[in-house]
Amino acid sequence: MLQRSVEKRCIVFFLSLLLIYSGLSAQRSGLVSSDVLYKMALKARNEEKDYAKAIKFCKKALSQSPDYTDIRILLGKLYQETGQPVAAAFEWNVVLRKEPANSDALHSLVNLYYSQGNTAEASCYVDMLLEKTPLDKDLLLKKYGLAEERGDVVTQAKVMGLLRNHYMSDPKVASLLEDYQIQAARRGRKTGDLSGSEKMYEQVLLKDKNNAEALQGMASTLEGQGRSREALSYYNKLLALHPDSAAWRLKRSSIQLANGNSAAALEDAQWLHKQYPGQPLYKQHLADVYAALARQPNAPAIYTEQLLALQPGNKAVYQQLINQANQRGDYAAANEWCNKALQVFPGDVDILRKQIGIQEKTQDYSAAATTAGKLLQLHPGATHEQIYTDLQLLRASRLVQQQKPGEAAAVLQTALKQMPGRKELLLRLSNVQTTLGKPQEALSLLDQVLAKQPTDTALLFKKSGLLEATRQYSEAAAISEALMTRYPAETRYRQAYIDQAMLAAKSYIAQKQYSAAEPLLLKVLQYAPSGKDAWVYLINGKNEQQQPAQALEYTDRALGYLNNDSLLLQKKSALLQQAGRYTEAGNIAADLHRRYPADTALRQMYLDQLLAHGKQLREAQQWDSAAALYQAAYALAPSDTAVLYNLTATATARKQYDSVLVYADKGLALNANQPALLSQKANALEQLHRYADAAMVAGQLRKLQPGEKKWQQYADHLNGYTYKNQVGIIHLQSVYSRDLEPASITSLQYLHRFQRGTITGRLNYGSREAGNGIQLEAESYYTHNPRYYSYGLFGWSNSDVFPTVRAGYSLFRNFKKGWEGELGGRYVKSDTINTYSAVASVGKYFGNYWVNLRGFFTNDEHQWYQAYTLTNRFYLNDRQDFIALIGNIGASPDDRSRNFQFGKVAGFTSTSLTGGFQKNIRGRATIGAYGTWTRQQIPQQSYLHQFDTYLLFLWNFK
């Protein structure tokens, strides 16, 4: 019975705590209906475009209402829109299992599978929709389109039949029907079903008698069946629509010629030949018609003459025709007669040269060069070589003018194959290759010319340029230097050498071969001592070689020639900064900024140097000097947040917290979202004990960086300073291994915080085997200064379950490196026994671990008893939450579970082990739980085991 009473009390206590916690939790979280979540999801999707958030709302709504169809359909759409087609299909199929005819789900699945190219699956869902509305026009059109994509002609025909029977008046269906018939006709021709193809074309022509494809298809189908006479009427209809169609005129003329109606065929044949005189097909067709007509009895002579005109064979006549056309300026006709004549008299010199002249007049240099090539091949000679060369050069020049240098190069290469080593062609090809960005090929061609003319100055200078273009800068410079030596008055050679030597030096620098570049640069400076680029490269090279002293020397030498040059002064300032000579560097930078106030780069350099010098002084903890530099930087750039941050950091180090707030606010006015400045501001407010303001700033940090938990913890920590009062409940439950009644102490306490410490009042109710009782306690912590603080305790009770009087005092001292010491005393009066104890302890922080060893030295009837407590705490964050492990030897006056009999147990041998934790919840509440096992020697009764459970709950408020 006694055990059950204890258990009931424990259960009631824990249930009370649980109810308190659950009430708070429910008050914080709240419940949201699935309808509201659905609307929130729609808003997140349609307005905020936050699909992940919308999915989260849908899932939460479905967890409350799994059969909510609209939410599942929306969730499927969200999955589809976020590239999760499998998940989308799953949600819609869940809807269909409950509502097989749900059109939204079916339409969504049709669109999903169609977008994936799965027309078969999409068609299945279309069929499911058609089960409900079998004659829905849009669904039938969609099914027809899917069947068309799959090539399912059977389904196409079936669906088209339905559309034709029910929606024939619809323009879209009518257009689709015509397209279907055309496709069916094409398939018939392709598969050899000419009869079926003919019927389909007839159906099209019934609705559109001028459909060109149907007319042409009908004609071709009839021809394929050997019914060319019937096909003729369709070609007539086509030509009535398109009278200029050469293909259909040729068809009509050919059919008439094949059927013996040559006179009717002549008109089209003459038209074709007239329209396309250069087309051999039409010419041959006309010749065939004339031949057929000439074979007829009593045929007029004109047909033969026309045939002879088509098939000439007299050179003099051809020459006369060529000359007449040439005199008329009809160069195309003249060239054509030349071609005809050459067909009869191939390789004729006179005709070839006449044709070259005609093609040159029309500026058709490509054709003229081709003809000249034939002439040279058939009739070699110097005259023909020059003609060919001149034409190829003209042809190449024209192509270059037309911005076709590649084709020009191909022309010249072809010409060189015909006449290898010709100077004019080599030089022109060299120029073209240079234009094409192929200087190496151009150089090779130029060397071929130089082999024959090695002292040609122009060619040598050109070679120097080509070597430069191929990045052979040293070789190019050598040629230019030789020309400069031979012709010192020619400034172009000197300039070429300087440029090429500079390029060679740059090339070495790019390869980090500074020792090879340096002599070249120095030689350039012999000819051009004011060459700024050369000086800059020398300075940069020495700097890259980690030789700042020599770089600075070159800078001073350069400034001797280029006095007050801003770039060189910038470099000197940078080198001085690099050498740690910040004052000299800053003087130059300041002077440059004064000279060129509009130059933002110079301003930034000066600012960077001030900041760098300031950083050096900060690292040396020369805060006043650093602050002076940052003030100069602030005057230079009052809107630079980096400057403002350094000012706040320096002011923080100097404990000028009001200044920290001024500079932080200026920086935040420029950009409110700066965690570094907000953090400095919060710290300054905390140091000024403006905890509420500091907590507000910490709240801004939390919103700005929601992923950083430290800001929430910091805000809670700061808010904790604003809570001046605390109430709490503490319960200690003890059970024993022998036949002893359980004991407990339940405490209600109130704590008030003031500027230097805390004062606590506590009402303790105790229940033990000897009876029940109440104890009153007062407890205080008082901070004297940063090093010392005191602890005091006084308790009184008139009950046997508590000491009559319990008092204590300790003085604590903080030392460096996390050490702490304690000296104090305790007094306990139980019945008529007065017990005095001395207390001493030492503690130390090791990062997040704190250890404390406390000793109690108790005098009782001229005897001394000792007790020791070793406390270990493992802090989890900001030294608020911790796990504790405590070992104890002997009885101490601070042991609440046994101090009512302290005078009796002080001399007993005992050991105990305690484990537990304490957690602070957002600075508002504190909970804790501990368990203790004690082994105590009892005279003449061996040992007693005691088990304690200690629970606490504390609540802070304003």
PEQUI-V597862 format. One record per pair of residues at least 12 apart in sequence whose ideal C-beta (glycine too) atoms are under 6 Angstrom apart, sorted by sequence separation. I is the first residue (numbers start at 1). J is the second residue. D is the distance in Angstrom with one decimal. If there is no record, write none. Layout:
i = [I	I]
j = [J	J]
d = [D	D]
//
This chain:
i = [76	110	185	219	253	322	356	376	396	430	464	505	539	573	614	648	682	780	810	811	934	41	58	92	126	164	201	235	273	290	338	412	480	484	521	555	593	664	698	702	732	749	794	825	841	855	872	916	779	810	891	916	933	76	110	144	185	219	253	322	356	372	396	430	464	505	539	573	614	648	682	731	747	748	762	793	809	824	840	854	871	891	41	58	75	76	92	109	110	126	143	184	185	201	218	219	235	252	253	269	290	321	322	355	356	372	395	396	412	429	430	464	480	481	504	505	521	538	539	555	573	589	590	613	614	630	647	648	664	681	682	698	699	778	914	915	932	40	41	58	92	126	201	235	269	290	338	412	446	480	521	555	589	630	664	698	730	747	761	792	823	839	853	870	777	808	914	931	72	106	140	181	215	249	318	352	372	392	426	460	501	569	610	644	678	729	745	746	760	791	822	837	838	852	869	891	37	160	269	477	480	589	630	660	695	698	775	776	807	912	913	930	728	745	759	790	821	837	851	868	72	106	140	181	215	369	426	502	610	644	678	775	806	889	912	929	37	38	55	72	106	123	140	181	198	215	232	249	266	287	318	335	352	368	369	392	409	426	443	477	501	535	552	569	586	610	627	644	661	678	695	727	744	758	789	820	835	836	850	867	37	54	122	197	265	334	408	442	476	477	551	585	626	660	694	695	757	773	805	866	867	888	911	928	726	743	757	788	803	804	819	835	849	867	69	246	365	369	423	498	607	641	675	756	757	773	818	887	910	927	34	51	85	119	194	228	262	331	405	439	473	477	514	548	623	657	691	725	756	775	787	803	818	848	741	773	886	908	909	926	365	366	498	607	724	740	773	908	34	119	137	194	262	315	331	349	365	405	439	440	473	474	498	532	548	607	623	657	691	692	770	885	925	34	51	73	101	119	135	194	210	262	313	331	347	405	439	473	514	530	548	582	623	639	645	657	673	691	73	80	185	396	468	529	539	577	614	645	648	884	924	38	365	768	34	473	883	393	766	766	856	882	881	881	880	865	865	860	858	897	837	828	826	835	835	833	828	830	828	803	803	802	801	734	720	719	716	738	716	737	736	734	735	734	733	732	731	730	729	728	726	727	726	725	723	723	6]
j = [88	122	197	231	265	334	368	388	408	442	476	517	551	585	626	660	694	792	822	823	946	54	71	105	139	177	214	248	286	303	351	425	493	497	534	568	606	677	711	715	745	762	807	838	854	868	885	929	793	824	905	930	947	91	125	159	200	234	268	337	371	387	411	445	479	520	554	588	629	663	697	746	762	763	777	808	824	839	855	869	886	906	57	74	91	92	108	125	126	142	159	200	201	217	234	235	251	268	269	285	306	337	338	371	372	388	411	412	428	445	446	480	496	497	520	521	537	554	555	571	589	605	606	629	630	646	663	664	680	697	698	714	715	794	930	931	948	57	58	75	109	143	218	252	286	307	355	429	463	497	538	572	606	647	681	715	747	764	778	809	840	856	870	887	795	826	932	949	91	125	159	200	234	268	337	371	391	411	445	479	520	588	629	663	697	748	764	765	779	810	841	856	857	871	888	910	57	180	289	497	500	609	650	680	715	718	795	796	827	932	933	950	749	766	780	811	842	858	872	889	94	128	162	203	237	391	448	524	632	666	700	797	828	911	934	951	60	61	78	95	129	146	163	204	221	238	255	272	289	310	341	358	375	391	392	415	432	449	466	500	524	558	575	592	609	633	650	667	684	701	718	750	767	781	812	843	858	859	873	890	61	78	146	221	289	358	432	466	500	501	575	609	650	684	718	719	781	797	829	890	891	912	935	952	751	768	782	813	828	829	844	860	874	892	95	272	391	395	449	524	633	667	701	782	783	799	844	913	936	953	61	78	112	146	221	255	289	358	432	466	500	504	541	575	650	684	718	752	783	802	814	830	845	875	769	801	914	936	937	954	394	395	527	636	753	769	802	937	64	149	167	224	292	345	361	379	395	435	469	470	503	504	528	562	578	637	653	687	721	722	800	915	955	65	82	104	132	150	166	225	241	293	344	362	378	436	470	504	545	561	579	613	654	670	676	688	704	722	105	112	217	428	500	561	571	609	646	677	680	916	956	71	398	801	68	507	917	428	801	802	892	918	919	920	920	906	907	906	906	948	893	893	893	902	903	903	899	903	902	899	900	900	900	897	923	923	922	944	923	945	946	946	947	948	949	950	951	952	953	954	954	955	956	957	956	957	742]
d = [4.3	5.0	4.6	4.3	4.4	5.1	5.2	4.9	4.2	4.4	4.8	4.2	5.0	4.6	4.7	4.8	4.9	4.9	5.1	5.6	4.2	4.4	5.3	4.3	5.8	5.9	4.7	5.4	4.3	5.0	5.7	5.6	5.7	5.2	4.7	5.9	4.7	4.8	5.7	6.0	4.4	4.1	4.9	5.6	3.7	5.3	4.6	5.5	5.0	3.0	4.6	3.0	5.9	3.7	4.7	4.4	3.7	3.9	3.6	4.6	5.0	5.1	5.0	4.1	4.1	4.3	4.9	4.1	4.2	4.8	4.1	4.9	5.4	4.9	4.2	4.4	5.3	4.4	5.3	4.7	5.0	5.2	3.8	6.0	5.0	4.6	5.3	4.6	5.6	5.6	5.4	4.7	4.9	5.0	5.1	5.5	5.4	5.7	5.2	5.4	5.2	4.6	5.8	5.4	5.6	4.4	5.3	5.3	5.9	5.5	4.9	5.0	4.2	5.0	5.6	5.0	5.6	4.7	5.4	5.6	4.8	5.4	5.9	5.5	5.2	5.0	4.3	5.1	5.3	5.2	5.2	4.6	5.3	5.2	5.7	5.9	4.0	4.8	4.9	4.1	5.3	4.9	4.4	4.5	4.4	4.4	4.0	4.1	5.5	4.0	5.2	4.6	3.8	4.9	4.0	3.7	4.2	4.7	5.7	5.1	5.7	5.7	5.4	4.7	4.0	4.3	4.3	5.7	4.9	5.2	5.6	4.8	5.1	4.4	5.9	6.0	5.0	5.9	5.1	5.8	5.0	5.5	5.2	5.0	5.6	5.9	5.6	5.0	4.3	4.5	4.1	5.0	4.4	4.5	4.8	5.8	4.8	5.3	4.4	5.6	5.6	5.2	5.9	5.8	5.2	5.6	5.7	5.5	4.6	5.7	5.4	4.1	5.1	4.7	4.6	5.5	5.5	4.3	5.5	5.0	5.8	5.6	5.9	5.2	5.5	4.2	5.6	6.0	5.7	5.7	5.7	3.8	5.5	5.5	4.0	5.4	5.6	5.6	5.1	5.1	5.0	4.6	5.6	5.0	5.0	5.1	5.3	5.7	5.3	4.9	3.6	5.1	4.7	5.1	5.2	4.0	4.8	5.3	4.4	4.0	5.0	3.6	4.8	5.7	5.1	4.2	4.7	3.6	5.3	5.1	3.9	5.5	5.1	5.1	5.2	4.3	6.0	5.4	4.5	3.1	3.7	5.4	5.8	5.1	5.2	5.1	5.0	5.5	4.5	4.7	5.6	5.4	5.3	3.9	4.7	4.8	4.5	6.0	4.2	5.8	5.7	4.3	5.3	4.5	4.0	4.3	4.2	5.8	5.0	4.7	5.3	5.7	5.8	4.2	5.5	5.9	5.9	5.0	5.9	5.5	5.8	4.8	6.0	5.8	5.3	2.2	5.6	5.7	4.0	5.5	4.0	5.5	5.9	4.6	5.1	5.0	5.8	5.3	5.3	4.9	5.2	5.8	4.2	5.5	5.7	4.1	5.1	5.7	4.8	4.0	5.3	4.8	3.4	4.5	3.9	4.1	4.0	5.7	4.3	4.2	4.8	5.7	6.0	5.5	5.1	5.9	5.6	5.1	4.7	5.0	5.4	5.3	4.2	5.6	5.8	5.8	3.9	4.6	3.6	5.2	4.3	4.8	5.7	6.0	5.6	5.4	5.0	5.0	3.8	5.5	5.2	5.4	5.4	4.0	5.0	5.1	5.5	5.1	5.7	5.5	6.0	5.1	5.7	4.9	4.9	5.1	4.5	3.5	5.4	4.9	5.7	3.9	5.0	5.6	5.3	5.2	5.5	5.1	6.0	6.0	5.6	6.0	5.4	5.3	5.6	5.4	6.0	5.9	4.2	5.4	5.6	5.3	5.7	4.5	5.6	5.8	4.9	5.9	4.0	5.7	4.5	5.8	4.7	5.8	4.1	4.9	5.2	5.6	5.0	5.3	5.0	4.9	4.0	5.6	5.0	3.2	5.8	5.2	4.6	5.7	5.6	5.3	5.7	5.2	3.6	4.9	4.4	5.8	3.8	3.7	5.5	5.9	5.1	4.9	4.5	5.1	4.9	4.5	5.4	3.6	5.6	5.5	5.0	5.4	3.7	6.0	4.8]
//
